[in-house]
Amino acid sequence: MSKIDIKSMSFDKTSIDSINGYYTDYPVVYFLNNDTTVYIGETVAVRNRMRDHLNNRERKSLKKMSLIIHEKFN
C-alpha cells in the first residue's frame, strides 16, 4: 500500500460493527466530526476505540468518522 486509503462512514454502532479489512488491527489516524466539532485521534484497534468513543458523552454527538490508513503509520 503506497497510497493513502480513506474510509468515511456514519459514526454509529452499525458502521463500527461493519469495519473490517486489513486495517482493523493496524495503525489508523481518524477524524470524528459533525458540523461544528472535529476530534482527531490515532489507534491500532479501530473498532474498540470507536466503540469507546461512541460510549463517551462528549463524542456521542459526532456524526461522521473518517479512517485514514497508510503503510507509513506502521
KELUMSE-47220 format. One line per 8 residues: number of its first residue (from 1); their letters; for each residue z, x, y of N, C-alpha, C. Coordinates in steps of 0.2 Angstrom, whole numbers, plus 5000, padded with zeros to 4 digits. Layout:
KELUMSE-47220
NUM = a = Z,X,Y,Z,X,Y,Z,X,Y; ...
//
This chain:
KELUMSE-47220
1 = mskidiks = 5000,5004,4994,5000,5000,5000,5000,5004,5006; 4995,5004,5010,4994,5009,5016,4994,5004,5022; 4993,4998,5021,4993,4993,5027,5000,4989,5028; 5001,4987,5033,5007,4983,5034,5005,4976,5031; 5010,4973,5028,5009,4966,5025,5015,4962,5028; 5013,4957,5031,5017,4952,5035,5017,4945,5032; 5022,4943,5029,5023,4936,5026,5027,4932,5031; 5024,4926,5034,5028,4922,5038,5029,4915,5035
9 = msfdktsi = 5034,4912,5035,5036,4905,5032,5042,4902,5036; 5043,4896,5034,5049,4892,5037,5055,4896,5034; 5060,4895,5039,5067,4898,5037,5071,4892,5034; 5070,4891,5027,5074,4886,5024,5075,4888,5017; 5079,4884,5013,5080,4886,5006,5074,4886,5002; 5070,4881,5003,5064,4881,4998,5059,4887,4999; 5058,4889,5005,5055,4895,5007,5058,4901,5004; 5064,4902,5005,5068,4908,5002,5068,4908,4995
17 = dsingyyt = 5068,4902,4991,5068,4902,4984,5061,4904,4981; 5056,4903,4986,5049,4904,4984,5047,4912,4985; 5051,4915,4988,5050,4923,4989,5049,4926,4982; 5044,4929,4981,5043,4933,4975,5038,4939,4976; 5037,4943,4972,5032,4949,4973,5036,4955,4973; 5032,4960,4973,5035,4967,4973,5040,4969,4978; 5040,4965,4984,5045,4967,4989,5051,4963,4989; 5053,4960,4984,5059,4956,4983,5065,4961,4983
25 = dypvvyfl = 5064,4967,4980,5069,4972,4979,5066,4979,4982; 5064,4978,4988,5060,4983,4992,5062,4983,4999; 5062,4989,5003,5064,4989,5010,5060,4984,5014; 5063,4980,5017,5059,4975,5021,5062,4974,5028; 5058,4974,5034,5060,4973,5040,5058,4965,5041; 5063,4961,5045,5061,4954,5045,5064,4952,5052; 5060,4946,5054,5062,4943,5060,5064,4936,5058; 5069,4933,5061,5071,4926,5061,5070,4923,5068
33 = nndttvyi = 5067,4918,5069,5066,4916,5076,5066,4908,5076; 5067,4906,5082,5065,4899,5084,5062,4900,5091; 5061,4895,5095,5058,4895,5102,5061,4899,5107; 5068,4901,5106,5072,4904,5111,5075,4910,5109; 5076,4911,5102,5080,4917,5099,5076,4920,5094; 5077,4927,5094,5075,4931,5088,5080,4935,5085; 5081,4936,5079,5085,4940,5075,5081,4945,5071; 5082,4951,5072,5079,4957,5068,5083,4960,5064
41 = getvavrn = 5081,4961,5058,5085,4965,5053,5081,4968,5048; 5085,4972,5043,5081,4975,5038,5086,4974,5031; 5083,4975,5026,5086,4974,5019,5082,4976,5014; 5085,4977,5008,5082,4979,5002,5082,4973,4997; 5086,4968,4998,5087,4962,4994,5086,4956,4998; 5079,4955,5000,5077,4950,5004,5080,4943,5003; 5079,4940,4997,5081,4934,4995,5089,4933,4996; 5093,4937,4994,5100,4937,4995,5102,4937,5002
49 = rmrdhlnn = 5098,4942,5006,5100,4942,5013,5098,4936,5017; 5092,4933,5015,5090,4927,5019,5095,4921,5017; 5097,4921,5011,5102,4916,5009,5109,4916,5013; 5111,4923,5014,5117,4924,5018,5116,4922,5025; 5110,4923,5028,5108,4921,5035,5108,4913,5035; 5105,4910,5030,5105,4903,5030,5112,4899,5030; 5117,4903,5027,5124,4900,5027,5127,4902,5034; 5124,4906,5038,5128,4908,5044,5126,4903,5050
57 = rerkslkk = 5132,4901,5053,5131,4895,5058,5127,4897,5063; 5127,4903,5066,5123,4905,5071,5115,4906,5070; 5114,4908,5064,5107,4909,5062,5104,4903,5059; 5108,4898,5057,5105,4892,5054,5100,4888,5058; 5101,4889,5065,5096,4886,5069,5089,4889,5070; 5088,4895,5067,5082,4898,5067,5077,4895,5062; 5071,4894,5064,5066,4890,5060,5061,4894,5056; 5060,4900,5058,5054,4904,5055,5057,4911,5053
65 = msliihek = 5054,4913,5047,5055,4920,5045,5049,4924,5044; 5049,4930,5046,5043,4934,5045,5045,4941,5042; 5042,4942,5036,5044,4948,5032,5039,4953,5033; 5041,4959,5035,5036,4965,5036,5037,4970,5031; 5032,4971,5027,5033,4976,5021,5028,4982,5022; 5030,4988,5021,5026,4994,5022,5029,4999,5018; 5025,5003,5014,5027,5008,5010,5031,5014,5013; 5031,5015,5020,5035,5020,5023,5042,5017,5024
73 = fn = 5043,5011,5023,5050,5009,5024,5054,5011,5018; 5051,5013,5013,5055,5015,5007,5056,5023,5007
//
